[in-house]
Amino acid sequence: MNRRDFLATGAAAGAASAAQTATAVRPNILVIVSDTLRKGYLEPYGNKKVKTPNLAKLAAESALFERAHPECLPTIPTRRTLHSGRRVFPFRNYRPVPWDNVSLPGWQPMASEEDTIAESLARGGYHCGFVSDVPHYFVPGMNFTRGFHQWDFVRGNAEDRYRSPAPYDKQRLADRYLSGRGAMHVANLGGFEPDEMAFATPRTFSSAVRFLEENRANSQPFYLYVDTFHPHESWEAPLKYYEMYRDPSYKGKTYLTVPYSTLHQNPIPEESIRDIEAHYSGLITMMDHWLGRLLAKLKETGKDESTLVLLVSDHGTNFADNLEHVTGKPAGAMYPGTMDIPLLVRHPKRLAAGRRFREMVYTLDVPATVSAAAGAAPRDGLQGKNLLSLLEARHFEARLYQTCRYSNCVWYRDEKTWYFSTIHWTNIRVFDLEASEPFRQNVAAKATDRSALAMQRILEDAGGALPEYPLAPTDRVKAPFIA
């Protein structure tokens, strides 16, 4: 989003845009967020190995966006975008949250004075529901449940402070896992060999199914926001899903996480990386299965053809499959593995079903589309674009470029260039998107003009300056590219 987008989307403009799309009978709205869902692992985006039949069916009925990216990162900053409809970039007024285990620029609560999408839809007559197992949402003081008439925090994912690890044998944990997260992971699952329902994803989608059943006869339209943490770490899938992808000869330990680093700095055996991918793929297939249950319930309640459905992720991750053999998602390595995300929009009338759009779109466009469909916008306006304009073949002003911030690093792309660096313009990577294999060579040394344009536009979007925040020592360890 460039500076002109900011100026065009104040409160009045946002409300007008929403009212333009609203119809006499407003649709129900279902938003599904799946954390760390890398688009290259999904059937609709060309993957032939990982089984995602329900996503494939949804994509066949939806508009699919091929160039969708986050406007900021990681988990909580992006959720602020999705809940507010406004840019969180470039992370102003950051203060660490007490009693949280993450301290990164932009990782902060919804501001009390900031109107939310759910609040605006509630004022507009929607019955609003929120179901999630993302543990970071519910750290004390995060303030994300405003505007929701029903909300359910599904416990037990990753580092959720839920159950005590004290009962579990430390030697058995050390023999099985290569991660300090093993004790909490096992404790939250209730043991070493849990069944599928011990995992949070099935219970999250089951709660969303219950919301649909409870509101079957509700005369109000509904807004249901479902946010599941998987396939985010911890990377251990239920056995039946893991066995779909595992190498039976693998005898190594389970990596619940990987260092946000490179194989050069933190070596991981090739066979272990493949095992990590097997668990990751299994978690995707599990999410897909339960997504299918939710969409089936939507149809069974008779609201399938009166509901706008949007599916998106916040970011992806890396399995050393890039130029620098990066693993995880370090802030200073914003390769496509991190930055390319899926985005599907299913119109109630199935307009543009099966079409693939190449416009550059943001996570920011999800709340803008929700508000447009509902005819209700936050008091502070919207800064995204209404994607229904594309589906309904109305005027849509395409972006010329996009920008993003993650910790103390920034990213930029346009039609020709993919750029990322620190906020001090060091550790620059530039890739030529017109090359046959763009990400095989960093062309920064011979493309200073491209870097200059990227820097100019990043600063323009930031209002002239990028605020700097010191990182805690633990964050420097997790993100060596930022040191």
Secondary structure, 3 states (H helix, E strand, C coil): CCHHHHHCCCHHHHHHHHHHHCCCCCCEEEEEEECCCCHHHCHHHCCCCCCCHHHHHHHHCCEEEEEEECCEECHHHHHHHHHHCCCCCCCCCCCCCCCCCCCCCCCCCCCCCCCCHHHHHHHCCCEEEEEECCHHHHCCCCCCCCCCCEEEECCCCCCCCCCCCCCCCHHHHHHHECCCCHHHHHHHHCCCCCCHHHCHHHHHHHHHHHHHHHCCCCCCCEEEEEEECCCCCCCCCCHHHHCCCCCCCCCCCECCCCCCEECCCCCCCHHHHHHHHHHHHHHHHHHHHHHHHHHHHHHHCCCHHHEEEEEECCCCCEECCCCCCEEECCCCCCCHHHHCECEEEECCCCCCCCCEEEEEEECCHHHHHHHHHHCCCCCCCCCCCCCHHHHCCCCCCCCCEEEEEECCEEEEEECCEEEEEECCCCCCEEEECCCCCHHHCCCHHHCHHHHHHHHHHHHHHCCCCCCCCCCCHHHHHHCHHHC
